[in-house]
Amino acid sequence: MNRQTLLNLAILVTVGFITIAGFRTIVSFQSSFEFEPGPIEGLRTIAGGKVSAGFSPLVGISANSDARLGEVPENLCYALYRKKFWTSDLGVPVASFSDYNCPYCRIQTMELAELSANSSTQFVITWHELALLGEMSELAARAALAADRQGAYVAFQKKLMTSALLPTPAYLQEIASSIGIDGKRLLSDMQDPQILAVLQSTKDLSKHLQFIGTPELVIGRTVILGYMTIDRIEELIELEAGLGVPEFCQT
């Protein structure tokens, strides 16, 4: 690495981010966040870093295009956090959007789970299945939602995130058996139109949020596009805790 390259790198680190292989990655010692207006009223955005992109949610949509997004969910709080209203005693609401085929999602999911167990700041995670990376992603997402009907979403999610993804019926039944739930019921529930509707509503919401891949997060009123280091996520959770309940979640 020559002297000029080192100088350029030093300048990038000083201003708080490094761009590597086309990705903008925020580093842990950046002194403050920089926010931009969010894609939906009441939200703001901060760039994250690396994503596993499966599609562009705005492809084909322009000022002159006939393609249109549907309406923004009437109750954004419920769409993101599964509660019509939020109260400060619950802590900070966090919505995580991930795909089981996404390597950054696997890292971030495990980091969030560990942070949730050890952080001094109270927060609640709502997990969203955003299956963008093909048929295997879709099957795994449906299986996770089916496991949720047996009260085993987190256990099933952990198994999928920490093993090779082979969502065949036999594989899914094996996972179900390993965590003590009914594998035959799991496969049956995966075919339920209501589960397909949940996946579609998540995809629709992701388009309004202008997600370009996974992982993506919404923390309180702040949208994070891409993977962000866990220390920065914790800083943002603490910042949101100080701001109180997002306006769109207040009664």
Summary of the structure (lengths in Angstrom):
residues: 251
radius of gyration: 19.1
end to end distance: 56.6
largest distance: 62.8
contacts: 753
relative contact order: 0.20
helix: 44%
strand: 15%
